[in-house]
Amino acid sequence: MMTDPLMWSPIHLGRWFGVQVRLHIFLVLFLVFELLNASMTEGSPVVPTACWLALLLLTLALHELGHAAMATWLRSDPDDVRLWPLGNMIGPSSHGSRSADNISVALAGPAVNAAVVMITSLGLGLAFGAQFVWNPLGNGQGSGAPQMPNGSPAPALSVPWFIGWFGYLNWVLLLANLIPALPFDGGRVLRSFLASSSVSPAKDVLYAPMTAHVCATLLGLAGLVRLLGGKSDGITFISLALLIELMVRTEARILEDGGFFEDGIFGYDFSEGYTSLESSAAKVRPYRESALKRWRRRRSELRRKRRLAREAAEERRMDEILEKLHREGRSALTDEEHRFLVRVSTKYRNRPKARD
């Protein structure tokens, strides 16, 4: 989706076990920045940096494998993967998932990271007497290298160094994905929990963005405190806060276009404001519409048209597959057709119904 910078994924790695995998632009920039920064650092630790970056890619692969394995076990369609430094870049969707199974799928990735952390921390202590780095900000030197019995960090590229770094990266990924806001797994869990609740189908629209705002505020404040204390990692906290805020604003625009619900919240269309409740009232355009409002309105109309065209194409494709299924039987469907059938059927089945 090149129209949304948050979803830019320029490098396509193909399909792995039926899941489309791409490298998000954030991950590409992160890898390039870390290697360039290492090359300009005293001592030029390019090789150790390249090694822990390779361990990061392995950590991300295991994390996403956990999601995919749980989705397969629950017989649900796995999400396409856009790898960024903290997992899969999940953006706001035009259709919220109403399946409680999505909670299990979202938690499977952090569960894999937790298992790796337990194994590596125990292994370091039993085999080498080394201390695992539990501080997500590093061992005081911005590194995930474990502390050896003599009090110094493990030598670069040694066995304890590789094990410690691997466990540390899994620990950071686990903690980050507990944040209850998109694009983290915690945000997916929160939305799935609210969406599956029988109390109100619109709670995810109200509470999830509010929670995301709170998380962004706390991260931003933590970043400012770290920067005032002379710690450069404060920029990371502020960047995450800005990313969460961008997600919330993107979600608000989708909601404004009526993308979350078929007929808007509670069956009404709010894309033109609350006047849609007044069926007999004339819809009057403001006397003076600013250039910014006019641009945003036109952009919303274009997004709505693209969404409708995509849904129409899916319906045509669905009709073709159902006709083939009726004519030739289930065994005649290809893997791609079967995945499409499951994905679209689940989406339409889980779409909330409009209230009277």
N, C-alpha and C positions, 0 to 999 in steps of 0.2 A: 504494500500500500504506500506508494511513493508520494501521495498527496498529504500524508501526515508525517512530519519529520520524526515524531516519536516512534514510528514503526519502520523507519528506514532500515532495511536489512540487505546490504549490497552483495554479500557473498552467499551463494546458495551451495550448500553441501550435499544436496540430493535428498532422497528419502531413505530414512533408516527405520526398518521394521514398519514401514507404512506411514511414517511420520515425516513431514517435510521439515528439514532443519536448515536454518540460515544463521549467519553471524550478523548480529545487530551492529549498527554503526558505532554505538557506544563501546562495544567490546573491541572493535577494530581500532578505534582511537586510543582506548586504554592500553592495548598491547603495544601500539606504536609509541605512545608517550612514555611508558615504563622502560622500553628498550632504549629510546633516545636519552631519557634521563639517566639511565645506567651508564651509557656511553660517555656522558659528560661529567659523571661523578668521579671523584678522586679514586684511583685504583681501577676504574672502569670495570665494575662487576657485571659485565654483560652476560657471561655464561651463567652465573647463579641466578640472575634475573630471568633469563630465558628458561631456566629449569623450573623455577617456582611458577612462572606463567604457564608452562606445560602442565604442572600439577593443578593449576587453577582450571585449565580446560578439562582435565580428567575429572576434577571435582564437579564441574558443571555437567559433564556427561553423565556421571553417576546420579546426580540430582534429578536430571530430566529422565533418566532411565527408570528411576523410582516412580515418577509420575506415570510414565507410559506403561510400566508393568502393572500398576494398580488399575489403570484405565482398562487394560486388556483383561485383567482378572475379573473386573466388574462388567465386562462386555460393553463398555462405553467407548466412544470415539476419542482417541487422544488428541490433545491440542497440537497445532503446528508450533514449532519451536523457533523463537528468535533469541538466540543466546546473547546475553549482555553480562557484565561482570558479576551480577548477583542472581543469575538464574535465567528465567524466560521472561522476556519483555511482554507482559500481558497488559493490553490496553482495555479501556472500556468497550464493551460489546454492545451492539444494537439489540441484542436479545439476552437478557439475564438468564442464567441457568437456574432451573427450578428443581434440580435433582439433588437429593441429599447425598448421593454417591460422590458428588463433586467435592465434598469435604474430605472424603477419604483419599481421593485422587490428589487434592492439593496438599494434604499432609504427608503423602508418601515420599515426596522429595526431601523435605526436612528430616523425615524419619531415617532415610538412608544416610544423610549427613550425620545424624546423631549416632548411628551405629558405627560409622567410621571414626568419629571422635572418641567413643568409648574404647574401641579396639586400639587405636594409635596411642591414646593416653596411657592405657594399661601396658601396652607393649614397650613404650619408652621407659616407664618406671621399672618394669620387671627385667628387661633385657639390658638397659644401659644406665639405670639409675637417674635418668634425665627427667626434668620437670616440664610438663606440658605448658604451653603458653595459653592461659585462660583469659588473659586480657585481650579483648577483640581489637584493641588499638596497638597490639604488638608487645614485644618484650622490653620496651623502653628505648629501643633503637629502631623502631618501625619495622621489626622483623618478626617472622613466625618461627625462627630457629629456637629449639628448646634449650633450656638451661642445663648444662652438664653438672655432675657432682662437684666439680671444682669451682662452680659459680660463674663460669664463662659460657657464652652461647656455643652451641655445637658448631664445629668447623664446617665451612661451606662445602657442599657436595658430599659430605659424609653420610653414612646410613642413617644415624639419628637425625641429621639435618633434613633429609628427604622425608622421613617418617613424620617428624615434627611439623614441617611445613604443610604436608598433606593433611594432617589432622587439624592444624590451625586454620587452613583455608576452608575446610568443612565446617569448623566451628563458626567462623565469620558468616558463611553462607547460611547456616542454620539460624543464627541470631537475626540476621537481616530479614529473612523470610518470615519471621514471627511478627513483623510490623503489620498491623491490621489495615493496610492501605495498598492499593494497586501502585506499582506492578508486582508487589510481593505476594507470596503465597498466603500470608495472613489476611491480605485483602480479599483473596478469592474465598477463603474460609468464611470470613465475615459475611460476604455477600451471599454465599450459598446458604449459610445458616439463616440469614434474614429472609432470603427468597423462599426457603422451604418452610418457614414459619406459617402457621395457619391463622395468625392473628391479623396480619395486614400485609397484603402483597406489595405494598408501596413502601414498607419500612426500609428496604435496601436503598431506595431512592433518597430517603431523608437522612437516615442514620449513617450510612456508609460514607457519604461525602463529608458529613460532620466529623466523623472519626478521623478521616484522612486529613482534614484541616488541623485537627488537634495534633496528630503525628507530625505534620509538616512544621507546625509552630514549635513543638518541642525539639525537633531536630535542628531547626534554624537557631533556636536559643542556645542549644548545646554547641553548635558550630561557632557562634559568636563568642561564647565563653572560651572555647579552645583557641580561637584566633587571638583573643585578648591575652591569653596566657602564653602566647608565643608558639603555639602548636599549629603546624601547617595542615594537620588532618582536619581542622575545622572547616576547611573548604569542602571536604568530602561530605560532612554533615549538611552543610548549606546546599550543596548540589543535590543531595537526596531530597531535601525539603522542597527545593524548586521543582524537582521532577514530580513529586507527589502532587504539588499544586497544579502543575501543568496537566496531570492526569485528571484532577478534579475539574478543571476548567474544560477539558476535552469532553468529559462526561456530561457536564452541564450543557454544552453545545449539542451533544447527541440527544439529550433529554428535550432540549428546546425544539429539535427537529421531530420529536415524537418517536425516536428510534427504539426506546426501551419497551414500549407497549404498543400493541396493534392499533388501538384507538386512543392512545394517550392514557394518562393516569385515571383509573376508575372508569374507563370507558369514554372519557371526554378528550377532545383534542385541544391541548393548550398551546399549540405551536403559534397561535395568533393571540395569546393572552387569555385571561379569564373571561373575556367577552364571549367565548365559544359556548359558555353555559347559557347564555341568553339567546335562545333560538329566534326570538322575534325581534331582537335588537339589530339594527344595521351596523355592519362592520365598517367603521370610518377610519381611513388612513390618516395619520397625523398631518396637520396642515403643513408643517415644515419638517421634512425628514432630512436629517444630517447626512453628509456623504458617508460617514462611518456606518451609520445605521443602515443606509441603503446598500452598502457593500456587504455588510453582514447578512442582511436579508437575502440578497442574491446568492451569497455563498451557501446559506442554509437551504435555499431552494435547489441549488445544484446538488448538494449532498443528498437531499430527499429524493431527487430524480434518480441519482446513481443507486441509492438503496432500493428503490422500487424496481429499477431495471435488473438489479442483481436478484431480487426475489422472483421476478418474472422468469428469469433465465433458470433459476433453481426449480421453479414449478414445471417448466417445460422439460427439463432434464428428468425430473421425478416422474412425469407422465410417460416419458420414453422408457425408463427403467421398469415402471410398473407394467407397461404393456409387454415388455420383453419377459418379465417375470410370469405374467399370465399366459403368454404364448409358449415359452420354452422351459419354464420351471426355474426354481432357485439355483440349481446347479449350473445354469447357463450364465449367471452373472459373474463378471470379473471381480477381482479384489477391489478395484477402484470403484466399481458400481455398487458393490456391497457397502463399502465405507460411506459412500455418498448417501445411500439409502438410509443407513443408520443415523448419520449425522443430521440430515435434513428432517427425518422423521422425529428424532429426539427434539430438535429445535422447535418444530411446530407443535409437538405434544406438550412441551414444557412452557410454551408461550402463555402468559397469564391471560385469562378470559376477561373481557370487559364486563363490568358490573352494570346492572340495570339502574 
